[in-house]
């Protein structure tokens, strides 16, 4: 058995499937133009798919706008709320004056704790 080699097709090099009888989805070409560098990007989308209004420019990375009939579309401003940050959520619960007061309390507590742990006979390094 060891003196015989395995015979067959090259695994991974050839597909056993063919495109015979396959019906491809209808497609359309969509064009995006970069406002910054003027670079044009052409992409293929399914005919029934709605293309996004913006696409990242391949040349400069800026935002490219969708072209319809040779004209760049005007971007629709959505009514979606911007993502809230931790600071925004904190300001919903407390006023700025309350936050300042809490900060001072915590700093005083930390300074007192650090001050209580010091040994007066021990020398400070670097001071």
N, CA, C and O atoms as a Tinker XYZ file with bonds, in Angstrom:
   508  protein
     1  N      0.817000   -1.180000    0.000000    73     2
     2  CA     0.000000    0.000000    0.000000    64     1     3
     3  C      0.865000    1.249000    0.000000    63     2     4     5
     4  O      0.530000    2.231000   -0.663000    81     3
     5  N      1.951000    1.230000    0.719000    73     3     6
     6  CA     2.801000    2.407000    0.814000    64     5     7
     7  C      3.514000    2.690000   -0.502000    63     6     8     9
     8  O      3.919000    3.826000   -0.747000    81     7
     9  N      3.677000    1.677000   -1.356000    73     7    10
    10  CA     4.382000    1.914000   -2.613000    64     9    11
    11  C      3.470000    2.511000   -3.685000    63    10    12    13
    12  O      3.952000    2.893000   -4.751000    81    11
    13  N      2.175000    2.600000   -3.428000    73    11    14
    14  CA     1.267000    3.205000   -4.393000    64    13    15
    15  C      0.929000    4.632000   -3.971000    63    14    16    17
    16  O      0.757000    4.901000   -2.783000    81    15
    17  N      0.836000    5.522000   -4.908000    73    15    18
    18  CA     0.469000    6.906000   -4.592000    64    17    19
    19  C     -1.022000    7.081000   -4.798000    63    18    20    21
    20  O     -1.653000    6.374000   -5.583000    81    19
    21  N     -1.563000    8.036000   -4.075000    73    19    22
    22  CA    -2.990000    8.328000   -4.232000    64    21    23
    23  C     -3.184000    9.101000   -5.520000    63    22    24    25
    24  O     -2.440000   10.036000   -5.815000    81    23
    25  N     -4.177000    8.709000   -6.277000    73    23    26
    26  CA    -4.459000    9.387000   -7.531000    64    25    27
    27  C     -5.824000   10.035000   -7.442000    63    26    28    29
    28  O     -6.743000    9.512000   -6.813000    81    27
    29  N     -5.933000   11.162000   -8.073000    73    27    30
    30  CA    -7.215000   11.863000   -8.065000    64    29    31
    31  C     -7.005000   13.299000   -8.503000    63    30    32    33
    32  O     -5.983000   13.639000   -9.100000    81    31
    33  N     -7.962000   14.119000   -8.206000    73    31    34
    34  CA    -7.851000   15.517000   -8.608000    64    33    35
    35  C     -7.065000   16.288000   -7.547000    63    34    36    37
    36  O     -6.887000   15.833000   -6.418000    81    35
    37  N     -6.611000   17.450000   -7.946000    73    35    38
    38  CA    -5.908000   18.316000   -7.006000    64    37    39
    39  C     -6.950000   18.958000   -6.094000    63    38    40    41
    40  O     -7.831000   19.676000   -6.567000    81    39
    41  N     -6.856000   18.709000   -4.821000    73    39    42
    42  CA    -7.842000   19.242000   -3.885000    64    41    43
    43  C     -7.701000   20.751000   -3.782000    63    42    44    45
    44  O     -6.594000   21.260000   -3.606000    81    43
    45  N     -8.788000   21.455000   -3.888000    73    43    46
    46  CA    -8.796000   22.900000   -3.743000    64    45    47
    47  C     -8.398000   23.652000   -4.990000    63    46    48    49
    48  O     -8.627000   24.859000   -5.062000    81    47
    49  N     -7.823000   23.008000   -5.960000    73    47    50
    50  CA    -7.360000   23.705000   -7.153000    64    49    51
    51  C     -8.455000   23.809000   -8.202000    63    50    52    53
    52  O     -8.455000   24.749000   -8.997000    81    51
    53  N     -9.376000   22.876000   -8.220000    73    51    54
    54  CA   -10.431000   22.890000   -9.223000    64    53    55
    55  C    -11.779000   22.681000   -8.558000    63    54    56    57
    56  O    -11.915000   21.909000   -7.609000    81    55
    57  N    -12.760000   23.379000   -9.075000    73    55    58
    58  CA   -14.111000   23.227000   -8.559000    64    57    59
    59  C    -14.836000   22.181000   -9.385000    63    58    60    61
    60  O    -14.650000   22.099000  -10.599000    81    59
    61  N    -15.649000   21.395000   -8.738000    73    59    62
    62  CA   -16.430000   20.385000   -9.442000    64    61    63
    63  C    -17.762000   20.955000   -9.911000    63    62    64    65
    64  O    -18.516000   20.277000  -10.610000    81    63
    65  N    -18.058000   22.199000   -9.532000    73    63    66
    66  CA   -19.294000   22.825000   -9.951000    64    65    67
    67  C    -19.067000   23.607000  -11.232000    63    66    68    69
    68  O    -17.957000   24.061000  -11.507000    81    67
    69  N    -20.122000   23.760000  -12.006000    73    67    70
    70  CA   -20.039000   24.561000  -13.218000    64    69    71
    71  C    -21.131000   25.629000  -13.165000    63    70    72    73
    72  O    -22.039000   25.559000  -12.337000    81    71
    73  N    -21.034000   26.601000  -14.043000    73    71    74
    74  CA   -22.028000   27.666000  -14.093000    64    73    75
    75  C    -23.175000   27.305000  -15.033000    63    74    76    77
    76  O    -24.000000   28.152000  -15.374000    81    75
    77  N    -23.217000   26.093000  -15.429000    73    75    78
    78  CA   -24.255000   25.637000  -16.340000    64    77    79
    79  C    -25.601000   25.602000  -15.615000    63    78    80    81
    80  O    -25.728000   24.975000  -14.563000    81    79
    81  N    -26.599000   26.275000  -16.181000    73    79    82
    82  CA   -27.934000   26.279000  -15.589000    64    81    83
    83  C    -28.109000   27.294000  -14.470000    63    82    84    85
    84  O    -29.174000   27.342000  -13.854000    81    83
    85  N    -27.089000   28.113000  -14.185000    73    83    86
    86  CA   -27.185000   29.101000  -13.115000    64    85    87
    87  C    -27.730000   30.400000  -13.703000    63    86    88    89
    88  O    -27.246000   30.876000  -14.729000    81    87
    89  N    -28.734000   30.964000  -13.050000    73    87    90
    90  CA   -29.302000   32.235000  -13.484000    64    89    91
    91  C    -28.794000   33.305000  -12.516000    63    90    92    93
    92  O    -29.081000   33.258000  -11.320000    81    91
    93  N    -28.047000   34.259000  -13.040000    73    91    94
    94  CA   -27.489000   35.299000  -12.197000    64    93    95
    95  C    -28.527000   36.373000  -11.904000    63    94    96    97
    96  O    -29.428000   36.616000  -12.707000    81    95
    97  N    -28.395000   37.003000  -10.762000    73    95    98
    98  CA   -29.285000   38.090000  -10.351000    64    97    99
    99  C    -29.047000   39.288000  -11.262000    63    98   100   101
   100  O    -27.919000   39.543000  -11.683000    81    99
   101  N    -30.103000   40.011000  -11.560000    73    99   102
   102  CA   -29.966000   41.211000  -12.382000    64   101   103
   103  C    -29.197000   42.264000  -11.586000    63   102   104   105
   104  O    -29.466000   42.487000  -10.406000    81   103
   105  N    -28.235000   42.908000  -12.253000    73   103   106
   106  CA   -27.380000   43.867000  -11.566000    64   105   107
   107  C    -27.425000   45.211000  -12.275000    63   106   108   109
   108  O    -27.855000   45.320000  -13.423000    81   107
   109  N    -26.966000   46.236000  -11.550000    73   107   110
   110  CA   -26.820000   47.552000  -12.165000    64   109   111
   111  C    -25.581000   48.218000  -11.586000    63   110   112   113
   112  O    -25.193000   47.972000  -10.444000    81   111
   113  N    -24.976000   49.062000  -12.401000    73   111   114
   114  CA   -23.768000   49.765000  -11.976000    64   113   115
   115  C    -24.162000   51.068000  -11.280000    63   114   116   117
   116  O    -25.033000   51.799000  -11.751000    81   115
   117  N    -23.513000   51.343000  -10.165000    73   115   118
   118  CA   -23.772000   52.547000   -9.391000    64   117   119
   119  C    -22.480000   53.349000   -9.315000    63   118   120   121
   120  O    -21.406000   52.790000   -9.089000    81   119
   121  N    -22.587000   54.658000   -9.504000    73   119   122
   122  CA   -21.409000   55.521000   -9.540000    64   121   123
   123  C    -21.404000   56.457000   -8.343000    63   122   124   125
   124  O    -22.431000   57.035000   -7.986000    81   123
   125  N    -20.234000   56.599000   -7.729000    73   123   126
   126  CA   -20.027000   57.522000   -6.613000    64   125   127
   127  C    -18.891000   58.469000   -6.992000    63   126   128   129
   128  O    -17.890000   58.045000   -7.569000    81   127
   129  N    -19.048000   59.750000   -6.665000    73   127   130
   130  CA   -18.025000   60.748000   -6.946000    64   129   131
   131  C    -17.585000   61.393000   -5.640000    63   130   132   133
   132  O    -18.408000   61.811000   -4.825000    81   131
   133  N    -16.270000   61.465000   -5.458000    73   131   134
   134  CA   -15.704000   62.050000   -4.242000    64   133   135
   135  C    -15.706000   63.572000   -4.366000    63   134   136   137
   136  O    -15.262000   64.116000   -5.377000    81   135
   137  N    -16.202000   64.253000   -3.345000    73   135   138
   138  CA   -16.235000   65.715000   -3.348000    64   137   139
   139  C    -14.840000   66.299000   -3.145000    63   138   140   141
   140  O    -14.562000   67.412000   -3.592000    81   139
   141  N    -13.965000   65.556000   -2.476000    73   139   142
   142  CA   -12.637000   66.063000   -2.153000    64   141   143
   143  C    -11.684000   66.002000   -3.334000    63   142   144   145
   144  O    -11.097000   67.013000   -3.721000    81   143
   145  N    -11.528000   64.792000   -3.915000    73   143   146
   146  CA   -10.530000   64.621000   -4.977000    64   145   147
   147  C    -11.146000   64.418000   -6.360000    63   146   148   149
   148  O    -10.422000   64.403000   -7.356000    81   147
   149  N    -12.459000   64.262000   -6.440000    73   147   150
   150  CA   -13.115000   64.079000   -7.727000    64   149   151
   151  C    -13.007000   62.667000   -8.283000    63   150   152   153
   152  O    -13.406000   62.427000   -9.423000    81   151
   153  N    -12.478000   61.727000   -7.505000    73   151   154
   154  CA   -12.325000   60.342000   -7.957000    64   153   155
   155  C    -13.699000   59.690000   -8.112000    63   154   156   157
   156  O    -14.589000   59.897000   -7.287000    81   155
   157  N    -13.860000   58.909000   -9.168000    73   155   158
   158  CA   -15.119000   58.222000   -9.452000    64   157   159
   159  C    -14.977000   56.750000   -9.103000    63   158   160   161
   160  O    -14.014000   56.102000   -9.513000    81   159
   161  N    -15.938000   56.218000   -8.341000    73   159   162
   162  CA   -15.951000   54.809000   -7.954000    64   161   163
   163  C    -17.193000   54.166000   -8.533000    63   162   164   165
   164  O    -18.302000   54.654000   -8.316000    81   163
   165  N    -17.023000   53.073000   -9.272000    73   163   166
   166  CA   -18.143000   52.327000   -9.851000    64   165   167
   167  C    -18.303000   51.018000   -9.096000    63   166   168   169
   168  O    -17.343000   50.266000   -8.926000    81   167
   169  N    -19.530000   50.750000   -8.641000    73   167   170
   170  CA   -19.829000   49.528000   -7.901000    64   169   171
   171  C    -21.041000   48.845000   -8.513000    63   170   172   173
   172  O    -21.907000   49.502000   -9.090000    81   171
   173  N    -21.100000   47.537000   -8.387000    73   171   174
   174  CA   -22.240000   46.772000   -8.877000    64   173   175
   175  C    -23.126000   46.388000   -7.693000    63   174   176   177
   176  O    -22.649000   45.857000   -6.691000    81   175
   177  N    -24.415000   46.666000   -7.825000    73   175   178
   178  CA   -25.395000   46.282000   -6.821000    64   177   179
   179  C    -26.497000   45.500000   -7.511000    63   178   180   181
   180  O    -26.678000   45.608000   -8.724000    81   179
   181  N    -27.233000   44.713000   -6.739000    73   179   182
   182  CA   -28.400000   44.020000   -7.281000    64   181   183
   183  C    -29.395000   45.087000   -7.748000    63   182   184   185
   184  O    -29.490000   46.160000   -7.152000    81   183
   185  N    -30.131000   44.781000   -8.816000    73   183   186
   186  CA   -31.047000   45.756000   -9.406000    64   185   187
   187  C    -32.133000   46.182000   -8.430000    63   186   188   189
   188  O    -32.596000   47.321000   -8.489000    81   187
   189  N    -32.547000   45.297000   -7.538000    73   187   190
   190  CA   -33.620000   45.647000   -6.608000    64   189   191
   191  C    -33.096000   46.198000   -5.284000    63   190   192   193
   192  O    -33.894000   46.541000   -4.412000    81   191
   193  N    -31.773000   46.294000   -5.110000    73   191   194
   194  CA   -31.202000   46.824000   -3.868000    64   193   195
   195  C    -31.096000   48.339000   -3.946000    63   194   196   197
   196  O    -30.815000   48.898000   -5.006000    81   195
   197  N    -31.323000   48.995000   -2.818000    73   195   198
   198  CA   -31.179000   50.451000   -2.757000    64   197   199
   199  C    -29.739000   50.770000   -2.362000    63   198   200   201
   200  O    -29.307000   50.408000   -1.267000    81   199
   201  N    -28.998000   51.436000   -3.230000    73   199   202
   202  CA   -27.594000   51.732000   -2.905000    64   201   203
   203  C    -27.495000   52.797000   -1.821000    63   202   204   205
   204  O    -28.367000   53.662000   -1.733000    81   203
   205  N    -26.453000   52.755000   -0.993000    73   203   206
   206  CA   -26.295000   53.784000    0.042000    64   205   207
   207  C    -25.993000   55.135000   -0.592000    63   206   208   209
   208  O    -25.480000   55.202000   -1.709000    81   207
   209  N    -26.313000   56.207000    0.120000    73   207   210
   210  CA   -26.100000   57.554000   -0.405000    64   209   211
   211  C    -24.619000   57.923000   -0.451000    63   210   212   213
   212  O    -24.201000   58.714000   -1.296000    81   211
   213  N    -23.828000   57.354000    0.455000    73   211   214
   214  CA   -22.399000   57.670000    0.492000    64   213   215
   215  C    -21.585000   56.389000    0.477000    63   214   216   217
   216  O    -22.061000   55.322000    0.865000    81   215
   217  N    -20.342000   56.518000    0.018000    73   215   218
   218  CA   -19.400000   55.398000   -0.029000    64   217   219
   219  C    -18.014000   55.980000    0.217000    63   218   220   221
   220  O    -17.742000   57.120000   -0.160000    81   219
   221  N    -17.147000   55.210000    0.841000    73   219   222
   222  CA   -15.792000   55.701000    1.113000    64   221   223
   223  C    -14.977000   55.705000   -0.177000    63   222   224   225
   224  O    -14.918000   54.701000   -0.887000    81   223
   225  N    -14.351000   56.841000   -0.473000    73   223   226
   226  CA   -13.533000   56.977000   -1.678000    64   225   227
   227  C    -12.311000   56.080000   -1.561000    63   226   228   229
   228  O    -11.649000   56.059000   -0.523000    81   227
   229  N    -12.013000   55.344000   -2.614000    73   227   230
   230  CA   -10.863000   54.438000   -2.601000    64   229   231
   231  C     -9.540000   55.184000   -2.676000    63   230   232   233
   232  O     -8.514000   54.668000   -2.234000    81   231
   233  N     -9.551000   56.392000   -3.229000    73   231   234
   234  CA    -8.315000   57.154000   -3.420000    64   233   235
   235  C     -7.893000   57.888000   -2.154000    63   234   236   237
   236  O     -6.743000   57.791000   -1.727000    81   235
   237  N     -8.838000   58.633000   -1.546000    73   235   238
   238  CA    -8.444000   59.485000   -0.413000    64   237   239
   239  C     -9.131000   59.116000    0.897000    63   238   240   241
   240  O     -8.729000   59.615000    1.948000    81   239
   241  N    -10.144000   58.268000    0.874000    73   239   242
   242  CA   -10.822000   57.853000    2.096000    64   241   243
   243  C    -11.927000   58.801000    2.531000    63   242   244   245
   244  O    -12.580000   58.560000    3.547000    81   243
   245  N    -12.149000   59.873000    1.783000    73   243   246
   246  CA   -13.223000   60.812000    2.121000    64   245   247
   247  C    -14.569000   60.219000    1.701000    63   246   248   249
   248  O    -14.625000   59.123000    1.143000    81   247
   249  N    -15.630000   60.936000    1.970000    73   247   250
   250  CA   -16.968000   60.458000    1.646000    64   249   251
   251  C    -17.315000   60.800000    0.201000    63   250   252   253
   252  O    -17.254000   61.964000   -0.194000    81   251
   253  N    -17.677000   59.795000   -0.584000    73   251   254
   254  CA   -18.104000   60.004000   -1.970000    64   253   255
   255  C    -19.623000   59.912000   -2.019000    63   254   256   257
   256  O    -20.220000   59.081000   -1.335000    81   255
   257  N    -20.255000   60.776000   -2.837000    73   255   258
   258  CA   -21.715000   60.810000   -2.928000    64   257   259
   259  C    -22.214000   60.047000   -4.147000    63   258   260   261
   260  O    -21.542000   59.974000   -5.176000    81   259
   261  N    -23.390000   59.492000   -4.008000    73   259   262
   262  CA   -24.042000   58.734000   -5.074000    64   261   263
   263  C    -24.404000   59.651000   -6.233000    63   262   264   265
   264  O    -24.880000   60.766000   -6.020000    81   263
   265  N    -24.179000   59.186000   -7.461000    73   263   266
   266  CA   -24.568000   59.923000   -8.665000    64   265   267
   267  C    -25.787000   59.254000   -9.277000    63   266   268   269
   268  O    -25.815000   58.038000   -9.465000    81   267
   269  N    -26.796000   60.065000   -9.587000    73   267   270
   270  CA   -27.977000   59.580000  -10.292000    64   269   271
   271  C    -28.135000   60.447000  -11.523000    63   270   272   273
   272  O    -28.272000   61.666000  -11.416000    81   271
   273  N    -28.118000   59.834000  -12.682000    73   271   274
   274  CA   -28.217000   60.540000  -13.972000    64   273   275
   275  C    -27.138000   61.614000  -14.104000    63   274   276   277
   276  O    -27.402000   62.699000  -14.623000    81   275
   277  N    -25.933000   61.316000  -13.640000    73   275   278
   278  CA   -24.801000   62.226000  -13.774000    64   277   279
   279  C    -24.738000   63.332000  -12.741000    63   278   280   281
   280  O    -23.795000   64.123000  -12.756000    81   279
   281  N    -25.708000   63.418000  -11.843000    73   279   282
   282  CA   -25.726000   64.455000  -10.810000    64   281   283
   283  C    -25.597000   63.810000   -9.437000    63   282   284   285
   284  O    -26.217000   62.783000   -9.157000    81   283
   285  N    -24.777000   64.431000   -8.580000    73   283   286
   286  CA   -24.624000   63.934000   -7.215000    64   285   287
   287  C    -25.910000   64.214000   -6.441000    63   286   288   289
   288  O    -26.471000   65.306000   -6.534000    81   287
   289  N    -26.369000   63.236000   -5.687000    73   287   290
   290  CA   -27.597000   63.400000   -4.919000    64   289   291
   291  C    -27.329000   64.259000   -3.689000    63   290   292   293
   292  O    -26.214000   64.292000   -3.168000    81   291
   293  N    -28.365000   64.949000   -3.236000    73   291   294
   294  CA   -28.246000   65.696000   -1.987000    64   293   295
   295  C    -28.496000   64.719000   -0.845000    63   294   296   297
   296  O    -29.422000   63.910000   -0.899000    81   295
   297  N    -27.674000   64.801000    0.174000    73   295   298
   298  CA   -27.764000   63.860000    1.284000    64   297   299
   299  C    -28.966000   64.182000    2.152000    63   298   300   301
   300  O    -29.220000   65.340000    2.484000    81   299
   301  N    -29.703000   63.136000    2.516000    73   299   302
   302  CA   -30.850000   63.290000    3.392000    64   301   303
   303  C    -30.360000   63.285000    4.831000    63   302   304   305
   304  O    -29.568000   62.431000    5.230000    81   303
   305  N    -30.836000   64.237000    5.592000    73   303   306
   306  CA   -30.481000   64.289000    7.008000    64   305   307
   307  C    -31.507000   63.460000    7.755000    63   306   308   309
   308  O    -32.706000   63.723000    7.674000    81   307
   309  N    -31.036000   62.461000    8.479000    73   307   310
   310  CA   -31.961000   61.589000    9.186000    64   309   311
   311  C    -32.264000   62.161000   10.564000    63   310   312   313
   312  O    -31.488000   62.944000   11.111000    81   311
   313  N    -33.387000   61.763000   11.107000    73   311   314
   314  CA   -33.810000   62.225000   12.426000    64   313   315
   315  C    -33.288000   61.325000   13.539000    63   314   316   317
   316  O    -33.741000   61.427000   14.679000    81   315
   317  N    -32.347000   60.450000   13.226000    73   315   318
   318  CA   -31.811000   59.545000   14.228000    64   317   319
   319  C    -31.016000   60.330000   15.252000    63   318   320   321
   320  O    -30.320000   61.291000   14.923000    81   319
   321  N    -31.132000   59.901000   16.496000    73   319   322
   322  CA   -30.380000   60.555000   17.551000    64   321   323
   323  C    -28.921000   60.108000   17.472000    63   322   324   325
   324  O    -28.617000   58.962000   17.139000    81   323
   325  N    -28.037000   61.037000   17.786000    73   323   326
   326  CA   -26.617000   60.696000   17.825000    64   325   327
   327  C    -26.378000   59.776000   19.015000    63   326   328   329
   328  O    -27.126000   59.804000   19.992000    81   327
   329  N    -25.347000   58.974000   18.929000    73   327   330
   330  CA   -25.021000   58.054000   20.012000    64   329   331
   331  C    -24.699000   58.843000   21.275000    63   330   332   333
   332  O    -23.929000   59.803000   21.240000    81   331
   333  N    -25.286000   58.437000   22.370000    73   331   334
   334  CA   -25.044000   59.123000   23.633000    64   333   335
   335  C    -23.746000   58.634000   24.242000    63   334   336   337
   336  O    -23.456000   57.438000   24.234000    81   335
   337  N    -22.978000   59.552000   24.764000    73   335   338
   338  CA   -21.730000   59.204000   25.439000    64   337   339
   339  C    -21.996000   59.058000   26.929000    63   338   340   341
   340  O    -23.087000   59.370000   27.406000    81   339
   341  N    -20.999000   58.584000   27.657000    73   339   342
   342  CA   -21.133000   58.462000   29.104000    64   341   343
   343  C    -21.352000   59.838000   29.730000    63   342   344   345
   344  O    -22.130000   59.983000   30.673000    81   343
   345  N    -20.659000   60.843000   29.199000    73   343   346
   346  CA   -20.785000   62.198000   29.709000    64   345   347
   347  C    -22.213000   62.713000   29.517000    63   346   348   349
   348  O    -22.759000   63.355000   30.414000    81   347
   349  N    -22.825000   62.438000   28.356000    73   347   350
   350  CA   -24.206000   62.866000   28.104000    64   349   351
   351  C    -25.167000   62.227000   29.098000    63   350   352   353
   352  O    -26.054000   62.895000   29.630000    81   351
   353  N    -24.988000   60.931000   29.348000    73   351   354
   354  CA   -25.867000   60.242000   30.287000    64   353   355
   355  C    -25.669000   60.754000   31.709000    63   354   356   357
   356  O    -26.627000   60.838000   32.477000    81   355
   357  N    -24.434000   61.096000   32.062000    73   355   358
   358  CA   -24.149000   61.637000   33.379000    64   357   359
   359  C    -24.814000   63.000000   33.560000    63   358   360   361
   360  O    -25.364000   63.288000   34.623000    81   359
   361  N    -24.766000   63.828000   32.533000    73   359   362
   362  CA   -25.389000   65.149000   32.597000    64   361   363
   363  C    -26.913000   65.067000   32.648000    63   362   364   365
   364  O    -27.563000   66.024000   33.069000    81   363
   365  N    -27.491000   63.949000   32.231000    73   363   366
   366  CA   -28.934000   63.770000   32.340000    64   365   367
   367  C    -29.350000   63.540000   33.781000    63   366   368   369
   368  O    -30.467000   63.875000   34.174000    81   367
   369  N    -28.431000   62.955000   34.583000    73   367   370
   370  CA   -28.751000   62.628000   35.971000    64   369   371
   371  C    -28.357000   63.715000   36.955000    63   370   372   373
   372  O    -29.022000   63.893000   37.975000    81   371
   373  N    -27.269000   64.459000   36.663000    73   371   374
   374  CA   -26.756000   65.444000   37.609000    64   373   375
   375  C    -26.418000   66.745000   36.886000    63   374   376   377
   376  O    -26.171000   66.761000   35.680000    81   375
   377  N    -26.415000   67.834000   37.651000    73   375   378
   378  CA   -26.009000   69.121000   37.087000    64   377   379
   379  C    -24.496000   69.233000   37.160000    63   378   380   381
   380  O    -23.832000   68.458000   37.849000    81   379
   381  N    -23.976000   70.188000   36.454000    73   379   382
   382  CA   -22.528000   70.386000   36.440000    64   381   383
   383  C    -22.014000   70.760000   37.836000    63   382   384   385
   384  O    -20.933000   70.323000   38.231000    81   383
   385  N    -22.782000   71.567000   38.587000    73   383   386
   386  CA   -22.387000   71.963000   39.948000    64   385   387
   387  C    -22.318000   70.739000   40.869000    63   386   388   389
   388  O    -21.397000   70.619000   41.677000    81   387
   389  N    -23.298000   69.829000   40.745000    73   387   390
   390  CA   -23.270000   68.601000   41.556000    64   389   391
   391  C    -22.054000   67.749000   41.229000    63   390   392   393
   392  O    -21.433000   67.171000   42.121000    81   391
   393  N    -21.718000   67.674000   39.951000    73   391   394
   394  CA   -20.553000   66.882000   39.549000    64   393   395
   395  C    -19.264000   67.484000   40.087000    63   394   396   397
   396  O    -18.366000   66.751000   40.502000    81   395
   397  N    -19.160000   68.815000   40.085000    73   395   398
   398  CA   -17.980000   69.487000   40.637000    64   397   399
   399  C    -17.848000   69.183000   42.133000    63   398   400   401
   400  O    -16.754000   68.916000   42.629000    81   399
   401  N    -18.985000   69.228000   42.844000    73   399   402
   402  CA   -18.976000   68.950000   44.280000    64   401   403
   403  C    -18.549000   67.510000   44.559000    63   402   404   405
   404  O    -17.747000   67.265000   45.460000    81   403
   405  N    -19.083000   66.553000   43.787000    73   403   406
   406  CA   -18.696000   65.147000   43.963000    64   405   407
   407  C    -17.217000   64.937000   43.667000    63   406   408   409
   408  O    -16.547000   64.164000   44.353000    81   407
   409  N    -16.713000   65.615000   42.659000    73   407   410
   410  CA   -15.300000   65.505000   42.318000    64   409   411
   411  C    -14.429000   65.995000   43.463000    63   410   412   413
   412  O    -13.449000   65.343000   43.820000    81   411
   413  N    -14.776000   67.131000   44.037000    73   411   414
   414  CA   -14.001000   67.668000   45.161000    64   413   415
   415  C    -14.027000   66.721000   46.364000    63   414   416   417
   416  O    -13.007000   66.523000   47.024000    81   415
   417  N    -15.199000   66.138000   46.646000    73   415   418
   418  CA   -15.305000   65.178000   47.755000    64   417   419
   419  C    -14.397000   63.976000   47.528000    63   418   420   421
   420  O    -13.683000   63.555000   48.438000    81   419
   421  N    -14.423000   63.425000   46.319000    73   419   422
   422  CA   -13.603000   62.242000   46.023000    64   421   423
   423  C    -12.118000   62.569000   46.062000    63   422   424   425
   424  O    -11.325000   61.774000   46.566000    81   423
   425  N    -11.729000   63.734000   45.536000    73   423   426
   426  CA   -10.323000   64.130000   45.577000    64   425   427
   427  C     -9.856000   64.327000   47.013000    63   426   428   429
   428  O     -8.739000   63.938000   47.355000    81   427
   429  N    -10.699000   64.931000   47.867000    73   427   430
   430  CA   -10.344000   65.108000   49.284000    64   429   431
   431  C    -10.190000   63.761000   49.969000    63   430   432   433
   432  O     -9.276000   63.571000   50.772000    81   431
   433  N    -11.086000   62.816000   49.655000    73   431   434
   434  CA   -11.003000   61.478000   50.243000    64   433   435
   435  C     -9.712000   60.777000   49.819000    63   434   436   437
   436  O     -9.025000   60.181000   50.649000    81   435
   437  N     -9.388000   60.848000   48.543000    73   435   438
   438  CA    -8.174000   60.189000   48.041000    64   437   439
   439  C     -6.928000   60.830000   48.632000    63   438   440   441
   440  O     -5.991000   60.130000   49.016000    81   439
   441  N     -6.910000   62.172000   48.710000    73   439   442
   442  CA    -5.754000   62.862000   49.294000    64   441   443
   443  C     -5.595000   62.513000   50.760000    63   442   444   445
   444  O     -4.471000   62.342000   51.233000    81   443
   445  N     -6.702000   62.404000   51.493000    73   443   446
   446  CA    -6.636000   62.045000   52.917000    64   445   447
   447  C     -6.135000   60.618000   53.081000    63   446   448   449
   448  O     -5.337000   60.336000   53.975000    81   447
   449  N     -6.597000   59.726000   52.228000    73   447   450
   450  CA    -6.165000   58.331000   52.315000    64   449   451
   451  C     -4.683000   58.202000   52.017000    63   450   452   453
   452  O     -3.972000   57.462000   52.697000    81   451
   453  N     -4.220000   58.907000   51.018000    73   451   454
   454  CA    -2.800000   58.873000   50.679000    64   453   455
   455  C     -1.962000   59.518000   51.775000    63   454   456   457
   456  O     -0.875000   59.040000   52.099000    81   455
   457  N     -2.473000   60.604000   52.341000    73   455   458
   458  CA    -1.751000   61.298000   53.397000    64   457   459
   459  C     -1.664000   60.470000   54.672000    63   458   460   461
   460  O     -0.658000   60.536000   55.378000    81   459
   461  N     -2.705000   59.686000   54.983000    73   459   462
   462  CA    -2.724000   58.866000   56.196000    64   461   463
   463  C     -1.785000   57.679000   56.078000    63   462   464   465
   464  O     -1.307000   57.173000   57.093000    81   463
   465  N     -1.514000   57.231000   54.880000    73   463   466
   466  CA    -0.664000   56.054000   54.685000    64   465   467
   467  C      0.820000   56.368000   54.664000    63   466   468   469
   468  O      1.638000   55.449000   54.614000    81   467
   469  N      1.185000   57.629000   54.701000    73   467   470
   470  CA     2.599000   57.986000   54.630000    64   469   471
   471  C      3.277000   57.759000   55.974000    63   470   472   473
   472  O      2.675000   57.960000   57.029000    81   471
   473  N      4.548000   57.333000   55.921000    73   471   474
   474  CA     5.369000   57.153000   57.101000    64   473   475
   475  C      6.259000   58.393000   57.220000    63   474   476   477
   476  O      7.030000   58.667000   56.301000    81   475
   477  N      6.181000   59.158000   58.327000    73   475   478
   478  CA     6.957000   60.401000   58.436000    64   477   479
   479  C      8.450000   60.171000   58.476000    63   478   480   481
   480  O      9.209000   61.086000   58.157000    81   479
   481  N      8.908000   58.977000   58.859000    73   479   482
   482  CA    10.352000   58.698000   58.919000    64   481   483
   483  C     10.897000   58.297000   57.551000    63   482   484   485
   484  O     12.108000   58.305000   57.334000    81   483
   485  N     10.014000   57.954000   56.647000    73   483   486
   486  CA    10.438000   57.486000   55.326000    64   485   487
   487  C     10.707000   58.675000   54.404000    63   486   488   489
   488  O      9.935000   59.634000   54.366000    81   487
   489  N     11.806000   58.597000   53.668000    73   487   490
   490  CA    12.175000   59.667000   52.743000    64   489   491
   491  C     11.422000   59.499000   51.426000    63   490   492   493
   492  O     11.236000   58.378000   50.954000    81   491
   493  N     10.996000   60.596000   50.841000    73   491   494
   494  CA    10.357000   60.539000   49.539000    64   493   495
   495  C     11.433000   60.470000   48.475000    63   494   496   497
   496  O     12.431000   61.187000   48.541000    81   495
   497  N     11.229000   59.610000   47.499000    73   495   498
   498  CA    12.198000   59.461000   46.411000    64   497   499
   499  C     11.863000   60.451000   45.320000    63   498   500   501
   500  O     10.706000   60.582000   44.919000    81   499
   501  N     12.879000   61.147000   44.842000    73   499   502
   502  CA    12.700000   62.044000   43.716000    64   501   503
   503  C     12.150000   63.397000   44.069000    63   502   504   505
   504  O     11.925000   64.212000   43.174000    81   503
   505  N     11.921000   63.678000   45.353000    73   503   506
   506  CA    11.371000   64.992000   45.708000    64   505   507
   507  C     12.379000   65.800000   46.487000    63   506   508
   508  O     12.095000   66.934000   46.873000    81   507
